[in-house]
Amino acid sequence: MIAVESMMRGVDVHMVSCVIHYDFPRPTQSFISRSYRTGRFGRSGVSILFVTNEDKPALDDLRKTYSVNIAGMPLNVADYL
């Protein structure tokens, strides 16, 4: 599924296994909201976030604020889908 920001609000799509954040979500709460759509109902899921050097301070803030582990993308990302 591909959607713009305004469409994502209130959308409840079952069986979403991957969310790709092409632009760093601002506010960072959007990251949590969008990423929550993956791996629901006992399924596996992955959220991919593209980060530029300018985004790194906001990424660190996101990690600290929400106590989330955000690691580099593994080579075997297909195993998580």
Secondary structure, 3 states (H helix, E strand, C coil): CCCCHHHHCCCCCCCCCEEEECCCCCCCHHHHHHHCCCCCCCCCCEEEECCCHHHHHHHHHHHHHHCCCCCCCCCCHHHHC
